[in-house]
Amino acid sequence: MSDTFSNNNAAPAGAREYAHDWRKKMSDHVAYALLVYTGLQIFATMGAMKETGMKMMALFALVVLVGAIIPACRKFELRWRNLTDEQASDMAYESAFKRDLIGLWLLAIGLPFVLTMLFKGIAAIM
């Protein structure tokens, strides 16, 4: 019996599960990062709407920005999804995985605040 999974990730009879699967871990982090980003963006946008009084522009920006983050997060996930089963459990990928996690979480946590500051700056000019 093979110790690897097939490409459809179904475990053949007798196969063992890997302790580390970088594909699954990245997919999980992307899902959580999208939730965190969306929550922070809503929180920050609502505050900006109250301060600036520009409700329609803020709501439009919220929709656009939530829609724009999905392709960015998808790029992180796609980079890891195409690994083979052996690569997905290879600890040599740990440093690259950590680097991508830092980038993903900086994007998810930092971008809502940067965009809100930009929105407030535009509102102040108008």
C-alpha positions in Angstrom: 0.0 0.0 0.0 1.1 3.5 -0.7 1.8 6.0 2.1 0.4 8.9 0.0 -3.0 10.1 -0.8 -4.3 10.4 -4.4 -4.8 13.8 -6.0 -8.4 13.9 -4.9 -7.2 13.7 -1.3 -9.2 10.5 -0.6 -7.1 8.2 1.5 -6.6 4.7 0.0 -7.1 1.7 2.2 -4.2 1.4 4.6 -2.8 4.8 4.0 -1.6 6.9 6.9 -2.6 10.5 7.4 0.2 13.0 7.5 0.9 15.0 10.6 1.4 18.2 8.5 -0.6 19.0 5.4 0.4 22.5 4.3 -2.5 22.6 1.8 -5.1 22.1 4.5 -3.4 24.4 6.9 -3.2 27.3 4.4 -6.8 26.7 3.3 -7.9 27.0 7.0 -5.9 30.1 7.6 -7.3 31.7 4.4 -10.8 31.0 5.6 -10.2 32.5 9.0 -8.3 35.5 7.6 -11.3 36.3 5.3 -13.6 36.2 8.3 -11.3 38.4 10.4 -10.7 40.8 7.5 -14.5 41.1 6.8 -15.3 41.7 10.5 -12.6 44.3 10.9 -13.6 46.0 7.6 -17.2 46.2 8.7 -16.2 47.6 12.1 -13.8 50.1 10.6 -16.2 51.2 7.9 -19.1 51.7 10.2 -16.9 53.9 12.4 -15.9 55.9 9.3 -19.5 56.2 8.2 -20.5 57.7 11.5 -17.5 60.2 11.4 -17.8 61.3 7.8 -21.6 61.0 7.2 -20.8 59.5 3.8 -22.9 56.3 4.2 -23.4 55.4 0.6 -19.8 55.8 -0.4 -18.7 53.8 2.7 -21.1 51.0 1.9 -20.0 50.8 -1.7 -16.4 50.8 -0.6 -17.1 48.0 1.9 -18.6 45.8 -0.8 -15.8 46.5 -3.2 -13.1 45.9 -0.6 -14.5 42.7 0.7 -14.8 41.5 -3.0 -11.3 42.6 -3.7 -9.7 40.7 -0.8 -11.0 37.3 -2.0 -8.7 37.1 -5.1 -5.7 38.1 -2.9 -6.4 35.4 -0.4 -7.1 32.9 -3.1 -3.5 33.5 -4.4 -2.1 32.4 -1.1 -4.3 29.3 -1.1 -3.5 28.3 -4.7 0.2 28.5 -4.1 -0.2 25.7 -1.6 -3.0 23.7 -3.1 -0.9 22.4 -6.0 1.6 20.6 -3.8 2.0 16.9 -4.2 1.1 14.7 -1.2 4.8 14.3 -0.4 5.4 18.1 -0.6 2.3 18.8 1.5 3.9 16.9 4.4 7.5 18.0 3.8 8.8 20.0 6.7 11.2 21.8 4.4 8.3 24.0 3.4 7.8 25.2 6.9 9.7 28.5 6.5 7.9 29.3 3.3 4.6 28.5 5.0 5.3 30.8 7.9 6.3 33.6 5.5 3.0 33.3 3.6 1.1 33.2 6.9 2.7 36.4 8.1 1.8 38.0 4.7 -1.7 36.7 4.9 -2.4 37.9 8.4 -0.8 41.3 7.9 -3.1 41.7 4.9 -6.1 40.5 6.8 -5.6 42.6 9.9 -3.8 45.7 8.5 -5.6 46.4 5.3 -9.0 47.3 6.9 -7.4 50.0 9.0 -5.2 51.3 6.1 -8.2 51.5 3.8 -10.4 53.2 6.5 -7.7 55.8 7.0 -7.6 56.3 3.2 -11.4 56.6 3.1 -11.3 59.2 5.9 -8.6 61.1 4.1 -10.7 61.2 0.9 -13.8 62.3 2.9 -11.8 65.1 4.6 -10.7 66.4 1.2 -14.3 66.4 -0.1 
